[in-house]
């Protein structure tokens, strides 16, 4: 809890957020709303499919109600001008280039060096407004023809993001897929001026910190490194996040030494340490083969240095499986 | 790596460079470069992580392109003059092409993009070989070709290298990237004086190699690859901390340390040749270099950072790392300035 307070009251959050324990009664009532209206436990019996469909309908209705609020009224049509948009885009890129040069002069990441070096906890992503949702992309197996649905919206009071949807492991009938049923939320790669690819440098931290509230499902946290080689885009480092499903917020701390290496979705025999100096994106994947609705509420994602954690890499390579590594 | 294999690979690296140094036939020079490049790839990939393989791939691609360009220049020279000897290149197109090829091998601007990426991805010892031994062969060919090279092209590349080496290294917290940008800047200084006095280029190379070897060995001794872990060495290895202080100041070119010697001689030579603006510009941009060395020194030796348990070395055990010749290297990197009158006569 102290760690959560340290994160939330740090200098890196620009909007004042209410202290979590002070708003517990509100949390309780808010969560009761979630429980009653839209989300029910996944059911297997066929007799209850009607209630499941009803809950799906509620979910979609909930989503449609959200969409309906976003549509502008007919009197306030926004002005659309192609030339102006292009000019604004160019000006925006040059402004970002100027900021980049000035920040380069000040220090790494635009802050003085001693501040960056002494930093022991950092909030990397937080969800306090619609613009924070734009930094994430949600995908599901709909792209290969499956039936899962996933949506991302802001939670109540703009204090968290809610990733919700329905998982369906029905295999798409395209003759080549053997398995299906996944939903994922992946962060967009940070971009600099003129869409130059950037990376996060988390080399002085050693643990990932997530404040989430789930529904008991096991999620996978995937981290991808920044690379220039195409084949390395399939490589990622993953670990599991088991959510408790209770009405209380859960603080998940995953040391970076625990992440295991996989290539093209398959865990490799040869394991390599996750190097933290060029991190490109983080993602949450749900693929636990259980059909039905799911949700994951995320408050913020941060990194910090756990001084008690001295492990460098949790896995070792075997000379029998990979003699090449021991030559 | 098993000792017999490592011996053969090291032998090939050394003999490749020596072939380049000893040859007067262009083909054997090119063969020497290729032997060197192919043999150093396993050294870069010693650690077998995906990052090291990416770094080795980038190194191979850039060096192979540079070798191809060099071969094209050699063949054009053969076509135009009918001879293979590496004497004066009379045709400007050929000499510019060879200059570009050799600057790609050295990591001079505007072909410097591979240096920080490759140096960051490989282990410290491999980075040491990359930034010191691999510079000898291309610079020796530039030394041989010096009378026939285009001064304007070299000066432009020198300015850009010094500027980019200074500007790029400003923000880095990774030590290997800092040393990569320092290498780019020092190469710029070396290239600037090549057409005026190639002996000074070799002097600068020697002093630079001594300082860089010392720096890498100190970093290996303290097992640190980031500024933060280096800043925590004060209570584990206080002697190494003070040595890092003086060697960083020497790299920055501060008198009375020996890093000042090549800069002084080069400025002197440029001024003698009426290139006062060039000398002034390079001196001012060398301040950027000095700024980030000073910042590293400030974080490491001049201030006491709050120490946590994240330092890899917990106790002062006897080191098992290969830091051979560290004391003589430190002495030579810092105390050679009184011998300045003698140094140009050695090369």
HADDOCK unambig.tbl for C-alpha pairs under 7 A between the chains (distance, minus, plus):
assign (segid A and resid 104 and name CA) (segid B and resid 171 and name CA) 6.18 0.50 0.50
assign (segid A and resid 107 and name CA) (segid B and resid 171 and name CA) 5.29 0.50 0.50
assign (segid A and resid 108 and name CA) (segid B and resid 171 and name CA) 4.77 0.50 0.50
assign (segid A and resid 108 and name CA) (segid B and resid 172 and name CA) 6.61 0.50 0.50
assign (segid A and resid 117 and name CA) (segid B and resid 228 and name CA) 5.93 0.50 0.50
assign (segid A and resid 204 and name CA) (segid B and resid 228 and name CA) 6.97 0.50 0.50
assign (segid A and resid 272 and name CA) (segid B and resid 49 and name CA) 5.86 0.50 0.50
assign (segid A and resid 307 and name CA) (segid B and resid 308 and name CA) 6.64 0.50 0.50
assign (segid A and resid 307 and name CA) (segid B and resid 309 and name CA) 5.73 0.50 0.50
assign (segid A and resid 307 and name CA) (segid B and resid 310 and name CA) 6.51 0.50 0.50
assign (segid A and resid 310 and name CA) (segid B and resid 310 and name CA) 6.98 0.50 0.50
assign (segid A and resid 325 and name CA) (segid B and resid 48 and name CA) 6.75 0.50 0.50
assign (segid A and resid 327 and name CA) (segid B and resid 1 and name CA) 4.95 0.50 0.50
assign (segid A and resid 327 and name CA) (segid B and resid 2 and name CA) 5.93 0.50 0.50
